[in-house]
């Protein structure tokens, strides 16, 4: 066990401590967050799909080499046109007659082919015209644009998640600093009260109350420590850092809360900056191309092909490749759809329904964006006003606690008064930090609602 612990300590000492400002954490996340990496891979896959479709319009060449060994040469029954000719020739030229009467109509089995055969061929095909092909390529390119927008949306979400989790870590660290300061003050008050109790100037119950409050404060500190560790883990997951790595945040909560200004004057009908709205518009373009693709399905398809081949035959395998017989074919094909049981008509109607559905979703998205902007703006304005008030309340609570502490030391106060002041101070500190965090999150939400 000691050896394992020693190895763990050595690893921790050799491990590099990574330091991050908020902007550095966001930059790191864009390079290492796995969700964002998958979004980039999806965009790359869409680009390769375009190349895959374009390949269908390029010449297609296939080579083939085959060999056949005929264990039994195929036999074909043919009409007996040989026997009548032989009988006629014998009678005419030699005066010979058959000893048996010839029965006409009996087929003669004839074996065609040789034991060994081989074929070498090259076939080239070219698509000359297909309306659905050209529309398919165009739709694939538009789908690449949609994948790019999806990647951008993922990037925005990752940036927002990293920012909020970074703020949350700073919030818990600040809470930990505050509660440690309070514990120091309570330790001093507890030491003073113990001296007063020894002098017989206070009751044991007053000392017990302060002891209990101090014990509860230490429990709260441990809970905040655990929460800080968990929020660090959340931040590391969001930026794509291994859980075992150690990080240090170099920005401060108060410094970040005062950075940047927000323009709250938003045109009510301007949704173009929202990535979700851009994705909805791109989806509508794809729906319309889909409908057009079904309509072009009524147009003919024209293809051309050429086939160059060589065949060789032999009863003996050793003589197989001695003689080759050429086979060359060129041709073309026009395929005209005439009737498909109204399949394309139904597909076109389905595509039209999809267009209408996407238009409805787009309008619904506009309403959702309006609500989101209103809520984000309202939350920002409210918390912006409350931060100053909560800061004043916290300063006032600190003054009240110090006065109660001084009165207790001088013997004119009570532990009850000090405990009430300590509770009010703790609540004021929590309210201030929570409101400050809410303001910073509101800033992120306002920017996101407008569109980065």
C-alpha positions in Angstrom: 0.0 0.0 0.0 2.8 2.4 0.8 4.5 1.7 -2.5 1.2 2.4 -4.4 0.7 5.6 -2.5 4.3 6.6 -3.2 3.8 6.1 -6.9 0.6 8.1 -6.8 2.4 11.0 -5.1 5.3 10.9 -7.6 2.7 11.0 -10.5 0.9 14.0 -8.9 4.3 15.8 -8.5 5.3 15.1 -12.1 1.9 16.1 -13.5 1.8 19.4 -15.2 -0.7 21.9 -13.8 -2.7 23.5 -16.6 -3.7 27.1 -16.2 -6.7 28.6 -18.0 -8.2 32.0 -18.4 -11.8 31.8 -19.6 -10.8 32.5 -23.2 -8.1 29.9 -23.0 -10.5 27.3 -21.7 -12.9 28.1 -24.6 -10.1 27.8 -27.1 -8.9 24.5 -25.6 -12.5 23.2 -25.7 -12.8 23.9 -29.4 -9.8 21.7 -30.0 -10.5 18.9 -27.6 -14.3 18.7 -26.8 -15.4 15.4 -28.2 -18.9 16.6 -29.1 -17.4 19.4 -31.1 -14.9 17.0 -32.7 -17.8 14.8 -33.8 -19.6 17.8 -35.3 -16.5 18.5 -37.4 -16.3 14.9 -38.5 -20.0 15.0 -39.5 -19.2 18.1 -41.7 -16.3 16.2 -43.3 -18.5 13.2 -43.9 -21.0 15.4 -45.7 -18.3 16.8 -47.9 -17.2 13.2 -48.8 -20.8 12.4 -49.7 -20.7 15.1 -52.4 -17.6 13.4 -53.9 -19.4 10.1 -53.7 -22.4 11.5 -55.7 -20.1 13.2 -58.2 -18.4 9.9 -58.9 -21.7 8.6 -60.4 -21.5 11.1 -63.2 -17.9 10.2 -64.1 -17.0 7.3 -66.5 -17.3 3.9 -64.8 -14.8 1.3 -66.0 -14.7 -2.3 -65.0 -12.3 -5.1 -66.0 -13.1 -8.8 -65.8 -11.2 -12.0 -66.4 -13.0 -15.3 -66.2 -12.2 -19.0 -66.8 -14.5 -21.9 -67.3 -13.8 -25.6 -67.3 -16.6 -27.6 -68.9 -16.7 -31.0 -67.2 -19.6 -31.9 -69.4 -19.9 -29.9 -72.6 -23.4 -28.5 -72.9 -25.6 -30.5 -75.4 -28.3 -28.8 -77.5 -31.0 -30.8 -79.5 -31.2 -29.6 -83.1 -33.5 -30.5 -86.0 -32.1 -33.4 -88.0 -31.3 -31.5 -91.3 -28.1 -33.7 -91.9 -29.6 -37.2 -92.5 -32.1 -36.1 -95.3 -29.2 -34.5 -97.1 -27.0 -37.6 -96.8 -29.8 -39.9 -98.1 -30.5 -37.5 -101.0 -26.8 -37.3 -102.0 -26.4 -41.1 -101.9 -29.5 -41.7 -104.0 -28.6 -39.0 -106.5 -24.8 -39.6 -107.0 -24.3 -43.2 -105.9 -27.8 -44.9 -106.4 -27.8 -46.1 -102.8 -31.0 -46.4 -100.8 -31.2 -46.7 -97.0 -31.8 -50.1 -95.6 -34.2 -48.8 -93.0 -37.0 -46.3 -93.5 -36.0 -42.8 -92.3 -38.4 -41.2 -89.7 -38.4 -37.5 -90.0 -38.6 -35.1 -87.0 -36.3 -36.8 -84.5 -33.9 -34.2 -83.0 -30.1 -34.7 -83.1 -28.2 -34.0 -79.8 -25.2 -31.8 -80.6 -22.4 -30.7 -78.2 -21.2 -27.1 -78.7 -18.1 -25.7 -77.1 -14.7 -27.0 -75.8 -13.5 -28.1 -72.5 -11.7 -24.9 -71.6 -12.7 -21.3 -72.2 -11.5 -17.9 -70.9 -12.7 -14.3 -71.3 -11.0 -10.9 -70.7 -13.1 -7.8 -71.0 -13.1 -4.1 -70.3 -16.5 -2.3 -70.0 -16.8 1.5 -69.8 -20.1 3.3 -69.0 -20.9 7.0 -69.0 -24.0 8.8 -67.7 -25.0 11.4 -70.3 -28.1 12.8 -68.7 -30.1 12.3 -65.5 -32.0 15.1 -63.9 -32.1 13.5 -60.5 -28.3 13.1 -60.5 -27.6 16.9 -61.0 -30.2 17.8 -58.3 -28.8 15.1 -56.0 -25.3 16.7 -56.3 -26.8 20.2 -55.6 -28.8 18.8 -52.6 -25.6 17.2 -51.2 -23.8 20.5 -51.4 -26.6 22.2 -49.6 -26.4 19.4 -47.0 -22.8 20.3 -46.4 -23.9 23.8 -45.6 -26.3 22.4 -43.1 -23.6 20.3 -41.5 -21.4 23.4 -41.3 -24.2 25.2 -39.5 -24.7 22.2 -37.2 -21.0 22.4 -36.4 -21.3 26.1 -35.6 -24.3 25.5 -33.3 -22.3 22.8 -31.5 -19.4 25.3 -31.1 -21.7 27.9 -29.7 -23.2 25.4 -27.2 -19.7 24.2 -26.1 -18.6 27.8 -25.6 -21.7 28.5 -23.5 -21.3 25.3 -21.5 -17.6 26.0 -20.8 -18.3 29.6 -19.8 -21.1 28.7 -17.4 -19.1 25.8 -15.8 -16.0 28.2 -15.5 -18.2 30.7 -13.7 -19.6 27.9 -11.5 -16.1 26.9 -10.4 -15.2 30.5 -9.6 -18.5 30.8 -7.6 -17.8 27.8 -5.4 -14.2 28.9 -4.9 -15.4 32.3 -3.8 -17.9 30.7 -1.5 -15.1 28.6 0.0 -13.0 31.7 0.6 -15.9 33.4 2.3 -16.7 30.5 4.6 -13.0 30.1 5.6 -13.0 33.8 6.5 -16.1 33.3 8.6 -14.6 30.3 10.3 -11.6 32.4 11.3 -13.9 35.1 12.8 -15.9 32.4 14.6 -12.8 30.8 16.0 -11.8 34.2 17.5 -15.3 34.7 18.9 -15.3 31.2 20.3 -11.9 31.8 22.0 -13.2 35.0 23.5 -16.4 33.4 24.7 -14.5 30.6 26.3 -12.5 33.2 28.4 -15.7 34.9 29.3 -17.2 31.6 30.4 -14.2 30.8 32.5 -14.6 34.2 34.2 -18.2 33.2 35.0 -19.7 36.0 32.9 -21.8 33.9 30.6 -23.8 30.6 30.7 -22.7 27.3 29.3 -25.6 27.2 26.9 -24.2 30.3 25.1 -20.9 28.6 24.7 -22.6 25.4 23.4 -24.6 27.4 20.9 -21.5 29.0 19.4 -19.7 25.6 19.4 -22.6 24.1 17.5 -22.7 26.9 15.0 -18.9 26.6 14.4 -19.3 22.8 13.9 -22.1 23.3 11.4 -20.0 25.9 9.5 -17.2 23.4 9.1 -19.6 20.9 7.7 -20.8 23.5 5.2 -17.2 24.2 4.3 -16.6 20.5 3.5 -19.8 20.4 1.4 -18.6 23.4 -0.6 -15.2 21.7 -1.1 -17.0 18.7 -2.5 -19.1 20.9 -4.8 -16.0 22.7 -6.0 -14.4 19.4 -6.9 -17.5 18.3 -8.8 -17.7 21.6 -10.7 -14.0 21.2 -11.6 -14.8 17.8 -13.1 -17.7 19.3 -15.0 -15.5 22.0 -16.5 -12.8 19.5 -17.4 -15.4 17.4 -19.2 -16.7 20.4 -21.1 -13.2 21.5 -22.3 -12.2 17.9 -23.2 -9.5 17.5 -20.5 -8.9 14.1 -18.8 -10.4 13.9 -15.3 -7.1 13.0 -13.8 -5.4 16.3 -15.0 -5.1 19.2 -12.6 -6.2 22.7 -13.7 -6.0 26.2 -12.2 -8.4 29.0 -13.2 -6.6 32.4 -13.4 -9.6 34.7 -13.9 -11.5 36.0 -11.0 -15.3 36.1 -10.5 -15.6 39.8 -9.9 -13.3 40.7 -12.8 -15.3 38.6 -15.3 -18.6 40.0 -14.1 -17.6 43.5 -15.1 -16.3 42.6 -18.6 -18.1 43.4 -21.8 -21.2 45.4 -22.7 -24.5 44.0 -24.0 -26.6 45.7 -26.7 -30.2 45.1 -25.6 -31.7 46.9 -28.6 -32.7 44.0 -30.9 -34.9 44.3 -34.0 -38.0 42.2 -33.2 -38.1 40.7 -36.7 -34.3 40.0 -37.1 -33.6 36.4 -36.6 -30.8 36.0 -39.1 -28.0 35.8 -36.6 -29.5 32.9 -34.7 -27.8 29.7 -35.8 -31.0 27.7 -35.2 -32.9 30.0 -37.6 -30.2 29.6 -40.3 -30.5 25.8 -39.9 -34.3 26.0 -40.4 -33.8 28.1 -43.6 -31.3 25.6 -44.8 -33.7 22.7 -44.1 -36.3 24.5 -46.1 -33.9 24.7 -49.1 -33.3 21.0 -48.8 -37.0 20.2 -48.7 -37.6 22.2 -51.9 -34.8 20.4 -53.7 -36.2 17.1 -52.6 -39.6 18.0 -54.2 -37.8 19.1 -57.4 -35.9 15.9 -57.5 -39.1 13.9 -57.6 -40.4 16.1 -60.4 -37.3 15.6 -62.5 -37.9 11.8 -62.1 -40.2 12.1 -65.1 -37.3 13.1 -67.4 -35.4 10.4 -69.4 -32.1 9.0 -68.4 -29.4 8.6 -71.1 -26.3 6.4 -70.8 -23.6 5.2 -73.2 -21.3 2.2 -72.9 -18.5 0.4 -74.7 -17.2 -3.2 -74.1 -13.9 -4.6 -75.4 -13.4 -8.3 -75.0 -11.3 -11.3 -76.0 -12.3 -14.9 -75.8 -10.2 -18.1 -76.1 -11.2 -21.8 -76.3 -9.3 -25.1 -76.2 -9.9 -28.7 -75.3 -6.4 -28.8 -73.8 -5.6 -26.3 -71.0 -2.1 -25.9 -72.3 -3.4 -24.6 -75.7 -6.0 -22.2 -74.1 -4.4 -18.8 -74.7 -2.9 -19.6 -78.2 -5.8 -18.0 -80.1 -7.9 -15.1 -79.0 -11.2 -14.0 -80.7 -12.1 -10.3 -80.4 -15.5 -9.1 -79.2 -16.3 -5.3 -79.3 -19.6 -3.7 -78.5 -20.6 0.0 -78.3 -24.1 1.3 -77.5 -26.4 3.6 -75.6 -29.6 3.5 -73.7 -32.4 5.9 -73.2 -34.8 5.1 -70.3 -38.1 7.0 -70.4 -40.4 6.6 -67.3 -44.0 6.0 -68.6 -46.1 4.9 -65.7 -45.0 4.0 -62.1 -48.3 3.5 -60.4 -48.4 7.2 -59.3 -45.4 6.7 -57.1 -43.6 9.9 -58.0 -46.9 11.8 -57.6 -47.2 10.6 -54.1 -43.5 11.3 -53.4 -44.0 14.9 -54.7 -47.0 15.4 -52.5 -45.1 14.1 -49.4 -42.3 16.6 -50.2 -44.8 19.4 -50.5 -46.1 18.5 -47.0 -42.6 18.5 -45.7 -42.0 22.0 -47.0 -45.2 23.2 -45.3 -44.2 21.5 -42.1 -40.7 23.1 -42.1 -42.3 26.5 -42.8 -44.5 26.0 -39.7 -41.5 25.0 -37.6 -39.7 28.1 -38.8 -42.5 30.4 -37.7 -42.7 28.5 -34.4 -39.0 29.0 -33.9 -39.4 32.8 -34.5 -41.9 32.8 -31.6 -39.6 30.8 -29.4 -36.7 33.2 -30.1 -38.8 36.2 -29.2 -39.7 34.6 -25.9 -36.1 33.5 -25.2 -34.9 37.1 -25.9 -37.5 38.6 -23.7 -36.7 36.2 -20.8 -33.0 36.7 -21.2 -33.3 40.5 -21.3 -35.6 40.6 -18.3 -33.4 38.3 -16.3 -30.3 40.3 -17.1 -31.9 43.7 -16.2 -33.3 42.3 -12.9 -30.0 40.6 -11.8 -28.0 43.7 -12.8 -30.0 45.8 -10.4 -29.9 43.2 -7.7 -26.1 42.7 -7.7 -25.4 46.2 -6.3 -28.1 45.8 -3.6 -26.8 42.4 -2.6 -23.3 43.8 -2.3 -24.6 46.5 0.0 -26.4 44.0 2.1 -23.3 41.8 2.4 -21.2 44.8 3.5 -23.8 45.8 6.0 -24.0 42.2 7.4 -20.3 42.2 7.8 -20.5 45.4 9.9 -23.3 43.9 12.0 -21.3 40.7 12.6 -18.2 42.7 13.7 -20.2 44.8 16.1 -21.8 41.7 17.6 -18.4 40.1 17.9 -17.0 43.2 19.6 -20.0 43.4 22.0 -19.5 39.8 23.0 -15.8 40.3 23.7 -16.6 43.3 25.8 -19.2 41.3 27.8 -22.2 43.4 26.7 -23.4 41.1 23.9 -24.7 37.5 23.8 -24.0 34.4 21.7 -27.5 34.6 20.4 -27.0 38.0 18.9 -23.6 36.8 17.4 -25.2 33.7 15.9 -28.0 35.8 14.4 -25.4 38.1 12.9 -23.4 35.2 11.6 -26.4 33.6 10.0 -27.3 37.0 8.3 -23.8 37.4 7.1 -23.7 33.9 5.6 -27.0 34.4 3.9 -25.9 37.8 2.5 -22.7 36.4 1.2 -24.5 33.5 -0.5 -27.1 35.8 -2.0 -24.5 38.2 -3.3 -22.4 35.4 -5.0 -25.5 33.7 -6.3 -26.8 36.9 -7.8 -23.4 37.7 -9.3 -23.3 34.3 -10.9 -26.9 34.7 -12.2 -25.9 38.0 -13.8 -22.9 36.4 -15.6 -25.1 33.6 -16.8 -27.7 36.1 -17.9 -25.1 37.8 -20.0 -24.3 34.6 -21.7 -28.0 33.9 -22.3 -28.6 37.4 -23.8 -25.7 37.0 -26.2 -26.9 33.5 -27.2 -30.5 34.7 -27.7 -29.3 37.5 -30.0 -26.9 35.2 -31.9 -23.1 35.2 -31.7 
